[in-house]
């Protein structure tokens, strides 16, 4: 990004706008807006050491962090019913959807928590609300864990200074060539999230987005 007064550029994995192709699940990436530039970090291990390493690399590169957008996990999981899965597979789902969200939050939240002009925004999916289709049960387990984590943060830190919010995507997101009825255009979603971050008005709020119209009514106009 340029100066702090310009609109934050919400980017995702490999430089594309947030988010890339996703199917109600998650894709890996953490975006941090900083003074005059932006830093993207993807693919670290789901560990405190890995997240801390990413944080130190960021601080060494640019210094002051102003906004964090956390969209972590994987794009889709359809491995079959639970009785066909292993503990290793369940651990992987929990690692990528819950532990990655926790370790990145633990590392980056202290950089913004005490500044009312800073933000921390979680991007989550609707797969945690219900089984989307047979064979996707572990996706629901992991996504529900991430939703629960976001909920307890809002309740555990009711008076935190920074703007702590969540955008919950209840539909698919795609690039223009991979759209389907009801899907969100990834560029339009990125622009809406950037607008939310730039506005800096509400905090401890969940913005549910279930269709393209919600980008305007829910995020841009704040009609929940």
N, C-alpha and C positions, 0 to 999 in steps of 0.2 A: 504494500500500500504506500501511498505518499504521505502527506501530513496527516496528523490525527484528526484534523477537521474534515478531511475527505471521507467518503463512504468506505467502510471496511470492505475489502475484497475477500469474500469467503471462498476459499479454494479447497480442493480435495484431491488427494492421491495423484501424484504425477503431474500436478499443475492444473487439472480440470476443475471446474467450479463445483462446489459442494451441492449435493453429493453426486457421485457418478452413478452408474447403473446399480440399483438395489431393489430388492423384492420384499419390502416390509422388514426384512432382516437388516443387517448392518454391514458396512464395509470398513476396512481398517483405515484409520487416519486420525490425526490430531492436528488441528490448525490453531495457531496462536497469532493473533494480530499484535504487532508491536509498534513502537514509535518509528515511523518512516518506512518500515518494511515488514514482511511477513515470513513466517517460518513454518514449513510443513514437516511433520515427522510421522513416518509410517513404519509398521512392522517390527517394533522393538518387542523383546520378550515380555510376557505378562509378569514382570517382576519389578520390585521397587528399585533395584539397581539399574535396570534398563530404563525406567522412566526418569530416574535421577540423572542418568547419563545424558538423556535427551534434553532435560532441562538445563544442565550445565552447558551443553553445546549451544543451546539457544542463547543463554545469558552471555556466553563468551562472544557470540556473533553479533548480537544486537542490543542486549541490555534490558531496557524497560519493557515489560509485558503489560499490555492493556486489556486484551480480550482473549479468551480461550473458547474454542468450539470443539467439543468432544463428540466424535462419531466413530465409535469403535466396535469391532466385531467382524462378522463375515457376511457375505452377500446372501447366502441361502443355505439351508441344510435340509436334506430329504433322504436320510440314511435308512429309514425303515422304522418299524414299531420298536418300542423299548426292549422287548425280550430278545431282539436280534442284535442289540448293541452291547458294547463292552464298557467297563468302568473307564478305560482309557479314552473312549470316545466322549463320554459324559464329561470327564475332566477337561477335555479339549474345548468343549462347548462352553463350560463355565469359565475357563481361562480366557477365551477370546471375547466373550460377551460381558462377563462380570468383573473378573480380575483385572483385565486391561483397563476397564473404566475406573476401577478403584485405584490402581497404581498410578495412572496418569493424573487422576484428580488429586491424590495425596501429594504428588510432586508439584503440580502446577497451581493448585488452589491457593497455597500461601502467597503466591506472587501477586494475586489480585484481590484477595479477600478483604483487605482493610481499606480499599479505595472505592468510594461510591461512584467514581467515574470509570470503573472497570467492570467487566462482565465475565461470567462463566456460563456457557450454554451447552446443554446436553442435547444431542440429536438421538432420539430413540425410535423404535419401531412398534407397531401394533401387534406383532406376533406374540407378545407376552400376555395378551388378553384372552386368547383362545387358540385352539388347535386349528391351524389354517387348512390343513388337509392331511389325510392319512400319511404317516411316515415322516412327519415334521415335528414330532413331539419334543425332541431335544432342543429344537429351535425355540419352542415356546418356553421350555424350562429356563434356558439362558436369557431370553429376552425378558421374561417375567422377573428374573433376578436383577437385571439392569434397571427395570422400572421401579422395583422395590428400593434399590439403592438410591435412585434419584429422589424418591419419596422421603426416605429417612434423612437425606441431606437437607431437604427443605424444612423438616421438622426439628432436626438437631441443631440447625444454624438459623434460627428465625430472625436474628438481629444482625446477621453478617452485613457488612457495608456494601460489598460488590453486588451487582445484579445477577442473581442466580436463577436461571430459567431452563425450561425444557421444551423442545419442539418434538412432538410425538407424531410420527408419520404413520398413518393408518391405511396407506395405499402404496402402490408401486411408484417408482421413480425411474425415469429413463431419459436417454438422449433422444433427440428428435427422430432419428431413424428407428428407434426401438420403443416407440410409444404404444400404449394400449388404452382402451376406453377407461377414463377415470384416473389414469396415471398423471403424475406431476412431471413437468419439464424440469430437468435438473438445473438449468440456468435460472429459470424463474424461481425455483426453490432457493437457490443460492442467493439471489437478489433479495428475496423476502427475509431470509435469515440475516443478511447483512443490514437490512433496514431495521430489523428488530434490535440488533446489537447497537446500531448507530443511535437509535431513539433513546435508549437508556432510561426508560420511565418505570416500567413495572419490574418487580422482582418476585421470586418464589412463585412463579406462574408456569402452568403447563399449557402450551398452545397445541391443541389437537388439530391435525390437518388430514382430512379424509378425502378431499377432492381439490381440483385446481381452484375453485372459487374460494376455498378456505384460505388460500394464500393472501387474499385481499381482506376478507371479512374477519379472519382470526388473527393473522399476524400483522397486517398493515393497519387495520382499523381497530384491532383489539377487542372485537366482539366475540367473546368466548361462548 
